[in-house]
Amino acid sequence: RPGCAGLGLRALLAVFCVAPGALWAQVPAGARIDSLTPGFGNPGSLITIHGAQLQTVQAVRFGTGQGLIVRRNPAGTQIRVIAPASLAADAQISLVYPGTGNELQASFSQVLPD
């Protein structure tokens, strides 16, 4: 994504940015991604996203594929999601909030077979 260019996001490093053109009013104040556990996996892997203000996330995308949210805690500090079958290597994770183009992002790597 152009708004994240030059950040050099890699697996195990959870850095967020807001997509270009996003309306700040739609992403809750203080929303952030602190970490991904694990920071790598395969399609069908259960991934835990740790952060803040995650309770209103509508969708979790891994590149172009959408993950399945299976649990979120009421405090908004954790979301558990199953990685989609269409997971690609070094996918960008996007947490989508209400409104068009309002998302937080971090990187995630697929474990490739030997």
SVG drawing of the C-alpha trace seen along z (x, -y; Angstrom):
<svg xmlns="http://www.w3.org/2000/svg" viewBox="-19 -12 32 41">
<polyline fill="none" stroke="black" stroke-width="0.4" points="0.0,0.0 1.3,-3.5 0.8,-4.7 3.1,-2.1 5.8,-2.4 9.3,-2.5 8.4,-1.1 10.0,2.3 7.3,4.3 8.4,7.9 7.0,10.9 7.2,10.6 7.2,6.8 3.8,5.3 3.7,1.7 0.5,-0.1 -0.4,-2.8 -3.7,-4.2 -4.5,-3.7 -4.2,-6.8 -7.5,-8.8 -8.8,-7.2 -11.1,-9.3 -9.5,-9.5 -13.0,-9.8 -13.7,-6.2 -10.6,-4.6 -11.0,-4.8 -8.5,-7.1 -5.7,-5.0 -6.3,-2.1 -3.2,-0.1 -1.7,3.3 1.0,4.3 1.8,7.8 0.7,10.9 1.0,14.4 2.4,16.2 3.8,13.7 3.8,16.5 1.6,19.4 -0.3,21.2 -3.9,21.1 -6.1,22.2 -3.7,21.0 -5.2,19.4 -3.6,15.9 -4.0,13.7 -3.8,10.0 -2.9,8.0 -3.5,4.2 -6.0,1.6 -9.4,0.4 -10.0,3.6 -13.6,4.1 -15.2,2.5 -13.0,4.2 -15.4,5.5 -13.0,7.7 -9.5,8.9 -7.8,9.2 -4.7,11.1 -3.6,9.5 -6.7,10.0 -8.2,12.9 -10.5,12.4 -9.8,14.2 -12.5,15.5 -12.8,13.7 -13.5,16.4 -13.2,14.4 -12.5,11.0 -12.3,9.9 -14.7,7.2 -11.7,5.0 -10.8,4.6 -7.2,5.8 -7.3,9.1 -8.8,10.6 -8.4,14.3 -8.7,15.0 -8.3,17.9 -6.0,17.2 -7.8,17.6 -7.1,20.4 -5.9,17.7 -3.0,16.7 0.0,15.6 3.6,15.3 4.3,12.0 0.7,11.0 -0.3,7.6 -2.9,7.8 -5.5,5.1 -8.0,4.6 -11.0,3.0 -13.1,0.5 -16.6,-0.8 -16.4,-3.2 -14.6,-2.9 -10.8,-2.5 -10.3,-2.8 -7.8,-0.2 -4.8,0.5 -2.0,2.8 0.7,5.1 2.7,7.8 2.3,11.6 4.4,14.3 3.2,17.7 5.4,20.6 6.4,22.1 7.1,25.8 10.7,27.0"/>
</svg>
